[in-house]
Amino acid sequence: MSAGPSVDAAEIRAAALSARQTPLVLEGVTVLGTLDLSATKVPPIVFIECRFAKELLLRGASIDSLFVGGCEFPGLDAREVHIKADLQLCAKTRCAGSVRLEDARIDGNLSCNGALLEAPDNATIRADRAQIGGHLIMANGFQTAGAVMLPGIAVGGMLYCAHGRFINRAGVALALEGAAIAGNVILGNGFKAEGEVILRRARCGGELYCAHGSFENSGANSLTAEGVSIRGRAFLGEWFAAKGTVSLRNGRIDGDLYCIGGIFQNAGGNAIDAAGLEVGGSVRMNKRFLAQGLVRLDASRLGGSLNCTGGRFENRGAIAISAAGITVGRDIVLGSGFRADGIVRLDHARISGILDTEDALCDELITEDVQTCSTATPG
């Protein structure tokens, strides 16, 4: 960005306070000093291709709307802000410090499409307990170098992160612990995380959609969703790729857990840990499914079937699938094309339908004390 004319922050503050309902628009200027609009009530603000020498302060302010496009600033403190429409940080806006939105209230959307945020020693965004009436969008060129921390956030629409890049290697890439998302959670379609993605005890009113999403945190948890509640389907298939454990322990999915075409890699550890998971529909780990590491379904409860036909489970010399004490409302199908390079445990399973192991291959199948209507086995 080329340096434009300089404007003193005090002049901008005075203009904002006297503008009443007229939008304040600044384009192509360098703001000298600290622009402090904390605890003020101001009209819509538009900053386009501006450069800020100091952190922008909006703490406790009441703003009709805020648009920041193509700007550069060293930080934004908007804790406890009230924005009556949208907050947009977009169009390759660059922030070299933290964006602080703790306890903020945004009546419209929070959109960070195309924003470039860097705070490797801190959180790029902190929005603990923020309330967003519309959608939360971090997509289409959004990039971070540092953690995005959103614990306890409430979103009235969807969380949309397609084509967003969340990079914080060996740390937290995206934290949504205890979040309440009324709509769908989209962490797919080009979504990439390097670092842990946390959905622990989050509530999703729609689907969790992660198709064509990449989650990488080798040797640790790549996706932590323990105690998660999902009203729709959890879609971890169709070129979903995880390096590190995907943990769904003690969660609840009202629809299906769909993993067809998903790749789960954590050799020597848990590839999927879904012990104690409740699924209203079926668990589908069939067709192009691949797990390298242990898949745990111990004490899980399924309203539908467990279908692993054509799935590949690799954990050589150890347990490939552990589903001890599983309860299944319909069938367990380890049918044609099923391959487990390791042991399959189904001991103490309760199956309301059939156990179908015809043409299935594994090192050992443990079925001690299985209760089922009937069993289909190789002839």
C-alpha angles and dihedrals in degrees: 000000000000117000111260130192115310124243125187114241090229090061092052091049091052091049092049094050093049097042095085104183097348112107115246108228125185122176131182098352135131112231113216120206127004118319101213116183095155116149092005132124111228139165125247113313126208123187116182122183093339127151121218119203093197138029115289110239120206101146112157092355125145110222129174092217139331127214120182113178127174093347133142123218137154096231146334125226108193100148113157091005119155114214113184096203131007132342110206125185100173151122096070095313107174126213120183094191140031127314103216116203103150112155091000121155117213113178094194131031130320104216124182098167109161096000118147111211126181126182105134093171095045141020115297089208128017114185103155111174093355117158119220118184095196133026131325108221125186101159149106101053098347108150134180135186100195138027126314105212117193106153115165094006118156118212122186093199132026135311107234120187104154111152091007120137118213110185124182106130116211089003139069113305098179127003122194099158111164092000121155113214113180095197137032124319108222113195096152144071095077097340111149129188126181103187132029122321110206124202096155110160091351119151119221118190093196134020131324100226118189104153111146089010124137122214116181127179104129117206093014138051114311093180119019111190102152111160092007119159117211120181094196134027128318105224109198097153145083098071094334103157127195128179104190132026122320104208121197096157115163092354130139126230115180094195131035129314098227116194102155108143093009122139118210116183126184107126112201093015141056113310091182124010108192099149111153093011118153116213120183092198132025136308110231116195094151137120114014093011118134128183122180105191133023121327109206122200098152115155091357120148123219126187091198133025138309105229118187099156109148093004122136121219117184124189104130117210093006142061113307097182124020112189100151112161094008117160116212124186094205131005140337108216120190090165140153114342094018110139126181118182090199141025125318115211119200097150116149091010119157111213122180092192129031136311106227115191098153111144091358117139126206139141092250136350116210113200103159112158094358114165114207141147092238141338130229111203136164111292 
